Amino acid sequence: MGNLARGSVVELISGPQVWMESEATRQLEQVAAWTGCERAVGLPDLHPGRGSPVGAAFQFRAVVHPSLIGSDAGCGAHLTVVRKASAHGANLVRRADQHYGEALAIGDRRRLFEVAWEEGPRGLLELPGLPEGLMALAALAPMDRGLKSGPPPLALTGGDSLGTIGGGNHFAELSQVGQVSPHPLTQQLGLERGHSAVLVHSGSRGLGAALHHEWGNKACEGPSIEVYLAVLAGAVRWARTNRLLLTYRGLLALGAARADRIVSDLDVVHNGVEAEGELYLHRKGAAPAEAGAPTLLLGSRGAPSYLLAGCGRTRSLCSSAHGAGRKMTRAEARAKLKDKYLRKSLARTRLGSEVLVDDPELLYEEHPDAYKPIAPIVESLVQSGVAEVVAELLPKVTVKR
């Protein structure tokens, strides 16, 4: 791929062993032809979406396209690594079922919604009566000095969905740090093989869908850009807070919800817009990969996830793959895999990890076979100079509810 007639550059970052669907590359080129697009990057997890591809980054000048963010604004991943977990084996599965199954006691949910939308995770520090472990986790969140949040697209309902995973490919995972590399980030983050971790993939839940309903058919130019970006900022802050609450649930399951257990903590956003002057970087299912900064690559439940270090490549718009990328639609996965696997066999993965699912259809829709293999994705990122491997994260319990 190269230059289109309108002057935009299309870049596909892939590798010889990466499965790539022609419809995904067609969608990439289609978006690259939109007015204002200067660069379009397809990452190794590129796959078709609803009107635009997932696993891509786009740079536009003087125009913002909310449709590229989709219906889950602020979706991303959160990783917290801890030194020692108290729960293991069957006890860990039981505790995960308990702590991700019961209601989270977090006080006034209306006020919680407000601080999540307006201030993000650190806003939790203003709330009285929250558990010490949750406050310790919130204190690790970076200061948010971004654009002030605009009004939410929904009336304040009390924030009942805060701290919930949601459907689709979202999950919470209790993991163990596997192999670590001698990369400088390994020492900087204090990582050691055998450390435990909570890895969360979730977003803004119904708020993102409402935002997409209101803005998804518009191309924003002039003053409307700032209006949209202000509302998007609120959704991103809310999504980050949601992931932090889900992480806290996981720390409770591990028996490690204490400040002295936490080794490192980070959050990355996969669906959002970054502004620099008149340039607007849209990421749709793409992780940031700034030079030397940690980022996350999510495996399916039967494969490792990875902590990576970005290389800051302008070729990839400082973006990396956010996961393996689908190779089957959910309908295809149900149709093909129900005859291949007995449902009761899917509660345990090839890696020996356990899966807790409320909706049995997700056992098929989100089966590893429905996704590209993760190893060629990692290799292509490294070979292309997009990111470097810091550590692998091996799933022990995956929760989808």
Summary of the structure (lengths in Angstrom):
residues: 401
radius of gyration: 19.9
end to end distance: 39.9
largest distance: 59.7
contacts: 1478
relative contact order: 0.20
helix: 34%
strand: 27%
